[in-house]
Amino acid sequence: VAVLDGAVLVLDAVAGVQAQTETVWRSMTQPSSSGGGSGSGGGHEPLPCLALINKMDKPSCDFRNAMETIRQKLVGANPVPIQLPLFLK
């Protein structure tokens, strides 16, 4: 029985992908290697994910950098912007 159907990652527009984001990403996308369940096998399918780049109102925000950190640091991620900020520099 699946508990989760998908996930939402909330990223800071100033910091981009941080260490804890990478940890969460790995746990969402890689099957669990621990078999510690009672007959369930312990593995799971990768979860579909949506990322939200938050705090775009801060003066030091950088949408392009946040997108680039997703590409570089989250293995297997293929970010596609759905909505672009109006004030891109």
PDB file as gemmi writes it, atoms N, CA and C in Angstrom:
CRYST1    1.000    1.000    1.000  90.00  90.00  90.00 P 1                      
ATOM      1  N   VAL A   1       0.851  -1.168   0.000  1.00  0.00           N  
ATOM      2  CA  VAL A   1       0.000   0.000   0.000  1.00  0.00           C  
ATOM      3  C   VAL A   1       0.898   1.233   0.000  1.00  0.00           C  
ATOM      4  N   ALA A   2       0.705   2.115  -0.969  1.00  0.00           N  
ATOM      5  CA  ALA A   2       1.496   3.334  -1.055  1.00  0.00           C  
ATOM      6  C   ALA A   2       0.945   4.381  -0.097  1.00  0.00           C  
ATOM      7  N   VAL A   3       1.839   5.055   0.576  1.00  0.00           N  
ATOM      8  CA  VAL A   3       1.437   6.103   1.502  1.00  0.00           C  
ATOM      9  C   VAL A   3       1.476   7.456   0.805  1.00  0.00           C  
ATOM     10  N   LEU A   4       2.428   7.642  -0.098  1.00  0.00           N  
ATOM     11  CA  LEU A   4       2.593   8.913  -0.802  1.00  0.00           C  
ATOM     12  C   LEU A   4       2.364   8.727  -2.291  1.00  0.00           C  
ATOM     13  N   ASP A   5       1.704   9.706  -2.906  1.00  0.00           N  
ATOM     14  CA  ASP A   5       1.522   9.693  -4.355  1.00  0.00           C  
ATOM     15  C   ASP A   5       2.499  10.626  -5.051  1.00  0.00           C  
ATOM     16  N   GLY A   6       3.078  11.568  -4.314  1.00  0.00           N  
ATOM     17  CA  GLY A   6       4.008  12.520  -4.889  1.00  0.00           C  
ATOM     18  C   GLY A   6       4.568  13.406  -3.799  1.00  0.00           C  
ATOM     19  N   ALA A   7       5.443  14.330  -4.196  1.00  0.00           N  
ATOM     20  CA  ALA A   7       6.088  15.196  -3.217  1.00  0.00           C  
ATOM     21  C   ALA A   7       6.258  16.600  -3.793  1.00  0.00           C  
ATOM     22  N   VAL A   8       6.372  17.568  -2.902  1.00  0.00           N  
ATOM     23  CA  VAL A   8       6.642  18.949  -3.281  1.00  0.00           C  
ATOM     24  C   VAL A   8       7.903  19.384  -2.553  1.00  0.00           C  
ATOM     25  N   LEU A   9       8.921  19.788  -3.310  1.00  0.00           N  
ATOM     26  CA  LEU A   9      10.143  20.341  -2.726  1.00  0.00           C  
ATOM     27  C   LEU A   9      10.004  21.853  -2.735  1.00  0.00           C  
ATOM     28  N   VAL A  10      10.249  22.488  -1.609  1.00  0.00           N  
ATOM     29  CA  VAL A  10      10.212  23.943  -1.525  1.00  0.00           C  
ATOM     30  C   VAL A  10      11.651  24.416  -1.379  1.00  0.00           C  
ATOM     31  N   LEU A  11      12.113  25.190  -2.369  1.00  0.00           N  
ATOM     32  CA  LEU A  11      13.497  25.657  -2.394  1.00  0.00           C  
ATOM     33  C   LEU A  11      13.557  27.156  -2.177  1.00  0.00           C  
ATOM     34  N   ASP A  12      14.606  27.608  -1.527  1.00  0.00           N  
ATOM     35  CA  ASP A  12      14.847  29.025  -1.290  1.00  0.00           C  
ATOM     36  C   ASP A  12      15.460  29.638  -2.548  1.00  0.00           C  
ATOM     37  N   ALA A  13      14.900  30.749  -3.024  1.00  0.00           N  
ATOM     38  CA  ALA A  13      15.385  31.394  -4.253  1.00  0.00           C  
ATOM     39  C   ALA A  13      16.775  31.986  -4.080  1.00  0.00           C  
ATOM     40  N   VAL A  14      17.179  32.244  -2.845  1.00  0.00           N  
ATOM     41  CA  VAL A  14      18.506  32.792  -2.596  1.00  0.00           C  
ATOM     42  C   VAL A  14      19.528  31.664  -2.498  1.00  0.00           C  
ATOM     43  N   ALA A  15      19.226  30.629  -1.720  1.00  0.00           N  
ATOM     44  CA  ALA A  15      20.182  29.548  -1.459  1.00  0.00           C  
ATOM     45  C   ALA A  15      20.135  28.434  -2.495  1.00  0.00           C  
ATOM     46  N   GLY A  16      19.013  28.254  -3.163  1.00  0.00           N  
ATOM     47  CA  GLY A  16      18.883  27.146  -4.114  1.00  0.00           C  
ATOM     48  C   GLY A  16      18.821  25.819  -3.382  1.00  0.00           C  
ATOM     49  N   VAL A  17      19.379  24.784  -3.990  1.00  0.00           N  
ATOM     50  CA  VAL A  17      19.376  23.444  -3.396  1.00  0.00           C  
ATOM     51  C   VAL A  17      20.389  23.407  -2.251  1.00  0.00           C  
ATOM     52  N   GLN A  18      19.942  22.994  -1.074  1.00  0.00           N  
ATOM     53  CA  GLN A  18      20.803  22.877   0.092  1.00  0.00           C  
ATOM     54  C   GLN A  18      21.025  21.405   0.408  1.00  0.00           C  
ATOM     55  N   ALA A  19      21.925  21.128   1.346  1.00  0.00           N  
ATOM     56  CA  ALA A  19      22.303  19.744   1.664  1.00  0.00           C  
ATOM     57  C   ALA A  19      21.099  18.889   2.054  1.00  0.00           C  
ATOM     58  N   GLN A  20      20.219  19.419   2.895  1.00  0.00           N  
ATOM     59  CA  GLN A  20      19.061  18.615   3.319  1.00  0.00           C  
ATOM     60  C   GLN A  20      18.110  18.357   2.153  1.00  0.00           C  
ATOM     61  N   THR A  21      18.082  19.259   1.166  1.00  0.00           N  
ATOM     62  CA  THR A  21      17.261  19.043  -0.025  1.00  0.00           C  
ATOM     63  C   THR A  21      17.786  17.844  -0.811  1.00  0.00           C  
ATOM     64  N   GLU A  22      19.102  17.740  -0.920  1.00  0.00           N  
ATOM     65  CA  GLU A  22      19.706  16.610  -1.627  1.00  0.00           C  
ATOM     66  C   GLU A  22      19.387  15.292  -0.922  1.00  0.00           C  
ATOM     67  N   THR A  23      19.404  15.293   0.403  1.00  0.00           N  
ATOM     68  CA  THR A  23      19.085  14.091   1.174  1.00  0.00           C  
ATOM     69  C   THR A  23      17.644  13.665   0.927  1.00  0.00           C  
ATOM     70  N   VAL A  24      16.725  14.618   0.985  1.00  0.00           N  
ATOM     71  CA  VAL A  24      15.314  14.321   0.740  1.00  0.00           C  
ATOM     72  C   VAL A  24      15.120  13.825  -0.688  1.00  0.00           C  
ATOM     73  N   TRP A  25      15.789  14.450  -1.655  1.00  0.00           N  
ATOM     74  CA  TRP A  25      15.688  14.047  -3.061  1.00  0.00           C  
ATOM     75  C   TRP A  25      16.121  12.596  -3.241  1.00  0.00           C  
ATOM     76  N   ARG A  26      17.249  12.227  -2.639  1.00  0.00           N  
ATOM     77  CA  ARG A  26      17.730  10.841  -2.762  1.00  0.00           C  
ATOM     78  C   ARG A  26      16.720   9.863  -2.175  1.00  0.00           C  
ATOM     79  N   SER A  27      16.144  10.209  -1.031  1.00  0.00           N  
ATOM     80  CA  SER A  27      15.184   9.281  -0.428  1.00  0.00           C  
ATOM     81  C   SER A  27      13.901   9.179  -1.251  1.00  0.00           C  
ATOM     82  N   MET A  28      13.569  10.235  -1.989  1.00  0.00           N  
ATOM     83  CA  MET A  28      12.365  10.203  -2.833  1.00  0.00           C  
ATOM     84  C   MET A  28      12.588   9.449  -4.138  1.00  0.00           C  
ATOM     85  N   THR A  29      13.786   9.530  -4.682  1.00  0.00           N  
ATOM     86  CA  THR A  29      14.009   9.000  -6.027  1.00  0.00           C  
ATOM     87  C   THR A  29      14.678   7.633  -6.069  1.00  0.00           C  
ATOM     88  N   GLN A  30      15.339   7.239  -5.001  1.00  0.00           N  
ATOM     89  CA  GLN A  30      16.019   5.956  -5.005  1.00  0.00           C  
ATOM     90  C   GLN A  30      15.251   4.946  -4.166  1.00  0.00           C  
ATOM     91  N   PRO A  31      15.112   3.741  -4.672  1.00  0.00           N  
ATOM     92  CA  PRO A  31      14.429   2.713  -3.883  1.00  0.00           C  
ATOM     93  C   PRO A  31      15.176   2.461  -2.582  1.00  0.00           C  
ATOM     94  N   SER A  32      14.447   2.181  -1.540  1.00  0.00           N  
ATOM     95  CA  SER A  32      15.033   1.911  -0.228  1.00  0.00           C  
ATOM     96  C   SER A  32      15.788   0.594  -0.275  1.00  0.00           C  
ATOM     97  N   SER A  33      16.990   0.589   0.287  1.00  0.00           N  
ATOM     98  CA  SER A  33      17.775  -0.650   0.302  1.00  0.00           C  
ATOM     99  C   SER A  33      17.565  -1.429   1.586  1.00  0.00           C  
ATOM    100  N   SER A  34      16.900  -0.819   2.564  1.00  0.00           N  
ATOM    101  CA  SER A  34      16.654  -1.531   3.821  1.00  0.00           C  
ATOM    102  C   SER A  34      15.449  -2.444   3.657  1.00  0.00           C  
ATOM    103  N   GLY A  35      15.629  -3.674   3.998  1.00  0.00           N  
ATOM    104  CA  GLY A  35      14.538  -4.633   3.873  1.00  0.00           C  
ATOM    105  C   GLY A  35      13.750  -4.795   5.149  1.00  0.00           C  
ATOM    106  N   GLY A  36      13.931  -3.886   6.107  1.00  0.00           N  
ATOM    107  CA  GLY A  36      13.384  -4.040   7.438  1.00  0.00           C  
ATOM    108  C   GLY A  36      11.880  -3.995   7.567  1.00  0.00           C  
ATOM    109  N   GLY A  37      11.137  -4.464   6.628  1.00  0.00           N  
ATOM    110  CA  GLY A  37       9.678  -4.498   6.757  1.00  0.00           C  
ATOM    111  C   GLY A  37       9.204  -5.908   6.979  1.00  0.00           C  
ATOM    112  N   SER A  38       7.961  -6.082   7.279  1.00  0.00           N  
ATOM    113  CA  SER A  38       7.426  -7.421   7.478  1.00  0.00           C  
ATOM    114  C   SER A  38       6.815  -7.923   6.178  1.00  0.00           C  
ATOM    115  N   GLY A  39       7.690  -8.413   5.292  1.00  0.00           N  
ATOM    116  CA  GLY A  39       7.210  -8.983   4.051  1.00  0.00           C  
ATOM    117  C   GLY A  39       6.960  -7.974   2.942  1.00  0.00           C  
ATOM    118  N   SER A  40       7.202  -6.688   3.186  1.00  0.00           N  
ATOM    119  CA  SER A  40       6.896  -5.686   2.166  1.00  0.00           C  
ATOM    120  C   SER A  40       8.032  -5.494   1.169  1.00  0.00           C  
ATOM    121  N   GLY A  41       9.219  -6.014   1.474  1.00  0.00           N  
ATOM    122  CA  GLY A  41      10.339  -5.850   0.570  1.00  0.00           C  
ATOM    123  C   GLY A  41      11.127  -4.589   0.839  1.00  0.00           C  
ATOM    124  N   GLY A  42      10.540  -3.583   1.459  1.00  0.00           N  
ATOM    125  CA  GLY A  42      11.265  -2.395   1.862  1.00  0.00           C  
ATOM    126  C   GLY A  42      11.529  -1.390   0.769  1.00  0.00           C  
ATOM    127  N   GLY A  43      11.325  -1.730  -0.489  1.00  0.00           N  
ATOM    128  CA  GLY A  43      11.619  -0.815  -1.574  1.00  0.00           C  
ATOM    129  C   GLY A  43      10.420   0.028  -1.951  1.00  0.00           C  
ATOM    130  N   HIS A  44      10.653   1.034  -2.768  1.00  0.00           N  
ATOM    131  CA  HIS A  44       9.549   1.854  -3.252  1.00  0.00           C  
ATOM    132  C   HIS A  44       9.891   2.417  -4.616  1.00  0.00           C  
ATOM    133  N   GLU A  45       8.882   2.768  -5.346  1.00  0.00           N  
ATOM    134  CA  GLU A  45       9.063   3.408  -6.642  1.00  0.00           C  
ATOM    135  C   GLU A  45       9.437   4.868  -6.413  1.00  0.00           C  
ATOM    136  N   PRO A  46      10.207   5.475  -7.323  1.00  0.00           N  
ATOM    137  CA  PRO A  46      10.495   6.910  -7.202  1.00  0.00           C  
ATOM    138  C   PRO A  46       9.195   7.718  -7.220  1.00  0.00           C  
ATOM    139  N   LEU A  47       9.141   8.770  -6.421  1.00  0.00           N  
ATOM    140  CA  LEU A  47       7.947   9.609  -6.335  1.00  0.00           C  
ATOM    141  C   LEU A  47       7.972  10.713  -7.373  1.00  0.00           C  
ATOM    142  N   PRO A  48       6.842  11.027  -8.000  1.00  0.00           N  
ATOM    143  CA  PRO A  48       6.774  12.216  -8.840  1.00  0.00           C  
ATOM    144  C   PRO A  48       6.962  13.442  -7.951  1.00  0.00           C  
ATOM    145  N   CYS A  49       7.610  14.459  -8.475  1.00  0.00           N  
ATOM    146  CA  CYS A  49       7.951  15.605  -7.638  1.00  0.00           C  
ATOM    147  C   CYS A  49       7.706  16.926  -8.350  1.00  0.00           C  
ATOM    148  N   LEU A  50       7.245  17.897  -7.590  1.00  0.00           N  
ATOM    149  CA  LEU A  50       7.075  19.265  -8.051  1.00  0.00           C  
ATOM    150  C   LEU A  50       7.959  20.128  -7.158  1.00  0.00           C  
ATOM    151  N   ALA A  51       8.693  21.062  -7.731  1.00  0.00           N  
ATOM    152  CA  ALA A  51       9.543  21.955  -6.941  1.00  0.00           C  
ATOM    153  C   ALA A  51       8.983  23.364  -7.010  1.00  0.00           C  
ATOM    154  N   LEU A  52       8.953  24.013  -5.860  1.00  0.00           N  
ATOM    155  CA  LEU A  52       8.500  25.389  -5.763  1.00  0.00           C  
ATOM    156  C   LEU A  52       9.682  26.233  -5.315  1.00  0.00           C  
ATOM    157  N   ILE A  53      10.037  27.233  -6.098  1.00  0.00           N  
ATOM    158  CA  ILE A  53      11.109  28.149  -5.710  1.00  0.00           C  
ATOM    159  C   ILE A  53      10.451  29.294  -4.962  1.00  0.00           C  
ATOM    160  N   ASN A  54      10.719  29.338  -3.665  1.00  0.00           N  
ATOM    161  CA  ASN A  54      10.069  30.245  -2.733  1.00  0.00           C  
ATOM    162  C   ASN A  54      10.959  31.461  -2.448  1.00  0.00           C  
ATOM    163  N   LYS A  55      10.391  32.480  -1.839  1.00  0.00           N  
ATOM    164  CA  LYS A  55      11.092  33.690  -1.410  1.00  0.00           C  
ATOM    165  C   LYS A  55      11.619  34.501  -2.594  1.00  0.00           C  
ATOM    166  N   MET A  56      10.848  34.535  -3.662  1.00  0.00           N  
ATOM    167  CA  MET A  56      11.235  35.308  -4.846  1.00  0.00           C  
ATOM    168  C   MET A  56      11.097  36.811  -4.633  1.00  0.00           C  
ATOM    169  N   ASP A  57      10.578  37.229  -3.484  1.00  0.00           N  
ATOM    170  CA  ASP A  57      10.433  38.651  -3.207  1.00  0.00           C  
ATOM    171  C   ASP A  57      11.674  39.243  -2.527  1.00  0.00           C  
ATOM    172  N   LYS A  58      12.648  38.417  -2.196  1.00  0.00           N  
ATOM    173  CA  LYS A  58      13.867  38.915  -1.553  1.00  0.00           C  
ATOM    174  C   LYS A  58      14.752  39.610  -2.583  1.00  0.00           C  
ATOM    175  N   PRO A  59      15.437  40.688  -2.177  1.00  0.00           N  
ATOM    176  CA  PRO A  59      16.291  41.425  -3.120  1.00  0.00           C  
ATOM    177  C   PRO A  59      17.417  40.585  -3.727  1.00  0.00           C  
ATOM    178  N   SER A  60      17.925  39.599  -2.986  1.00  0.00           N  
ATOM    179  CA  SER A  60      19.049  38.810  -3.492  1.00  0.00           C  
ATOM    180  C   SER A  60      18.622  37.502  -4.159  1.00  0.00           C  
ATOM    181  N   CYS A  61      17.334  37.371  -4.498  1.00  0.00           N  
ATOM    182  CA  CYS A  61      16.874  36.126  -5.128  1.00  0.00           C  
ATOM    183  C   CYS A  61      17.449  35.992  -6.537  1.00  0.00           C  
ATOM    184  N   ASP A  62      17.613  34.744  -6.964  1.00  0.00           N  
ATOM    185  CA  ASP A  62      18.154  34.483  -8.300  1.00  0.00           C  
ATOM    186  C   ASP A  62      17.481  33.224  -8.843  1.00  0.00           C  
ATOM    187  N   PHE A  63      16.441  33.417  -9.633  1.00  0.00           N  
ATOM    188  CA  PHE A  63      15.663  32.302 -10.176  1.00  0.00           C  
ATOM    189  C   PHE A  63      16.531  31.388 -11.037  1.00  0.00           C  
ATOM    190  N   ARG A  64      17.328  31.987 -11.905  1.00  0.00           N  
ATOM    191  CA  ARG A  64      18.172  31.168 -12.802  1.00  0.00           C  
ATOM    192  C   ARG A  64      19.160  30.320 -12.020  1.00  0.00           C  
ATOM    193  N   ASN A  65      19.750  30.897 -10.969  1.00  0.00           N  
ATOM    194  CA  ASN A  65      20.683  30.136 -10.143  1.00  0.00           C  
ATOM    195  C   ASN A  65      19.968  28.994  -9.426  1.00  0.00           C  
ATOM    196  N   ALA A  66      18.779  29.260  -8.912  1.00  0.00           N  
ATOM    197  CA  ALA A  66      18.016  28.206  -8.243  1.00  0.00           C  
ATOM    198  C   ALA A  66      17.724  27.066  -9.215  1.00  0.00           C  
ATOM    199  N   MET A  67      17.331  27.390 -10.434  1.00  0.00           N  
ATOM    200  CA  MET A  67      17.086  26.355 -11.449  1.00  0.00           C  
ATOM    201  C   MET A  67      18.368  25.589 -11.769  1.00  0.00           C  
ATOM    202  N   GLU A  68      19.470  26.297 -11.860  1.00  0.00           N  
ATOM    203  CA  GLU A  68      20.744  25.651 -12.178  1.00  0.00           C  
ATOM    204  C   GLU A  68      21.190  24.717 -11.053  1.00  0.00           C  
ATOM    205  N   THR A  69      20.963  25.103  -9.798  1.00  0.00           N  
ATOM    206  CA  THR A  69      21.333  24.201  -8.700  1.00  0.00           C  
ATOM    207  C   THR A  69      20.479  22.935  -8.707  1.00  0.00           C  
ATOM    208  N   ILE A  70      19.243  23.045  -9.166  1.00  0.00           N  
ATOM    209  CA  ILE A  70      18.411  21.844  -9.306  1.00  0.00           C  
ATOM    210  C   ILE A  70      19.040  20.920 -10.343  1.00  0.00           C  
ATOM    211  N   ARG A  71      19.426  21.473 -11.483  1.00  0.00           N  
ATOM    212  CA  ARG A  71      20.043  20.661 -12.551  1.00  0.00           C  
ATOM    213  C   ARG A  71      21.343  20.013 -12.091  1.00  0.00           C  
ATOM    214  N   GLN A  72      22.161  20.775 -11.359  1.00  0.00           N  
ATOM    215  CA  GLN A  72      23.489  20.292 -10.973  1.00  0.00           C  
ATOM    216  C   GLN A  72      23.473  19.340  -9.786  1.00  0.00           C  
ATOM    217  N   LYS A  73      22.645  19.622  -8.779  1.00  0.00           N  
ATOM    218  CA  LYS A  73      22.751  18.888  -7.524  1.00  0.00           C  
ATOM    219  C   LYS A  73      21.735  17.764  -7.341  1.00  0.00           C  
ATOM    220  N   LEU A  74      20.624  17.813  -8.038  1.00  0.00           N  
ATOM    221  CA  LEU A  74      19.616  16.770  -7.881  1.00  0.00           C  
ATOM    222  C   LEU A  74      19.707  15.799  -9.054  1.00  0.00           C  
ATOM    223  N   VAL A  75      20.364  14.688  -8.809  1.00  0.00           N  
ATOM    224  CA  VAL A  75      20.638  13.697  -9.854  1.00  0.00           C  
ATOM    225  C   VAL A  75      19.331  13.187 -10.455  1.00  0.00           C  
ATOM    226  N   GLY A  76      19.227  13.277 -11.766  1.00  0.00           N  
ATOM    227  CA  GLY A  76      18.050  12.794 -12.471  1.00  0.00           C  
ATOM    228  C   GLY A  76      16.941  13.821 -12.613  1.00  0.00           C  
ATOM    229  N   ALA A  77      17.117  14.997 -12.015  1.00  0.00           N  
ATOM    230  CA  ALA A  77      16.083  16.034 -12.105  1.00  0.00           C  
ATOM    231  C   ALA A  77      16.160  16.733 -13.457  1.00  0.00           C  
ATOM    232  N   ASN A  78      15.011  17.014 -14.006  1.00  0.00           N  
ATOM    233  CA  ASN A  78      14.915  17.751 -15.257  1.00  0.00           C  
ATOM    234  C   ASN A  78      13.901  18.877 -15.050  1.00  0.00           C  
ATOM    235  N   PRO A  79      14.344  19.991 -14.442  1.00  0.00           N  
ATOM    236  CA  PRO A  79      13.388  21.045 -14.093  1.00  0.00           C  
ATOM    237  C   PRO A  79      12.841  21.767 -15.322  1.00  0.00           C  
ATOM    238  N   VAL A  80      11.554  21.985 -15.311  1.00  0.00           N  
ATOM    239  CA  VAL A  80      10.875  22.718 -16.382  1.00  0.00           C  
ATOM    240  C   VAL A  80      10.047  23.815 -15.718  1.00  0.00           C  
ATOM    241  N   PRO A  81      10.408  25.097 -15.930  1.00  0.00           N  
ATOM    242  CA  PRO A  81       9.630  26.162 -15.296  1.00  0.00           C  
ATOM    243  C   PRO A  81       8.223  26.245 -15.884  1.00  0.00           C  
ATOM    244  N   ILE A  82       7.254  26.326 -15.013  1.00  0.00           N  
ATOM    245  CA  ILE A  82       5.851  26.461 -15.433  1.00  0.00           C  
ATOM    246  C   ILE A  82       5.464  27.935 -15.475  1.00  0.00           C  
ATOM    247  N   GLN A  83       6.013  28.687 -14.542  1.00  0.00           N  
ATOM    248  CA  GLN A  83       5.745  30.125 -14.477  1.00  0.00           C  
ATOM    249  C   GLN A  83       7.060  30.840 -14.202  1.00  0.00           C  
ATOM    250  N   LEU A  84       7.344  31.886 -14.949  1.00  0.00           N  
ATOM    251  CA  LEU A  84       8.577  32.640 -14.770  1.00  0.00           C  
ATOM    252  C   LEU A  84       8.291  33.927 -14.002  1.00  0.00           C  
ATOM    253  N   PRO A  85       9.234  34.346 -13.154  1.00  0.00           N  
ATOM    254  CA  PRO A  85       9.056  35.613 -12.458  1.00  0.00           C  
ATOM    255  C   PRO A  85       9.070  36.771 -13.457  1.00  0.00           C  
ATOM    256  N   LEU A  86       8.301  37.799 -13.187  1.00  0.00           N  
ATOM    257  CA  LEU A  86       8.216  38.940 -14.104  1.00  0.00           C  
ATOM    258  C   LEU A  86       9.457  39.810 -14.057  1.00  0.00           C  
ATOM    259  N   PHE A  87      10.192  39.765 -12.990  1.00  0.00           N  
ATOM    260  CA  PHE A  87      11.307  40.676 -12.826  1.00  0.00           C  
ATOM    261  C   PHE A  87      12.664  40.009 -13.008  1.00  0.00           C  
ATOM    262  N   LEU A  88      12.791  39.084 -13.946  1.00  0.00           N  
ATOM    263  CA  LEU A  88      14.073  38.451 -14.204  1.00  0.00           C  
ATOM    264  C   LEU A  88      15.111  39.497 -14.590  1.00  0.00           C  
ATOM    265  N   LYS A  89      16.285  39.337 -14.033  1.00  0.00           N  
ATOM    266  CA  LYS A  89      17.376  40.279 -14.323  1.00  0.00           C  
ATOM    267  C   LYS A  89      18.137  39.851 -15.550  1.00  0.00           C  
TER     268      LYS A  89                                                      
END                                                                             
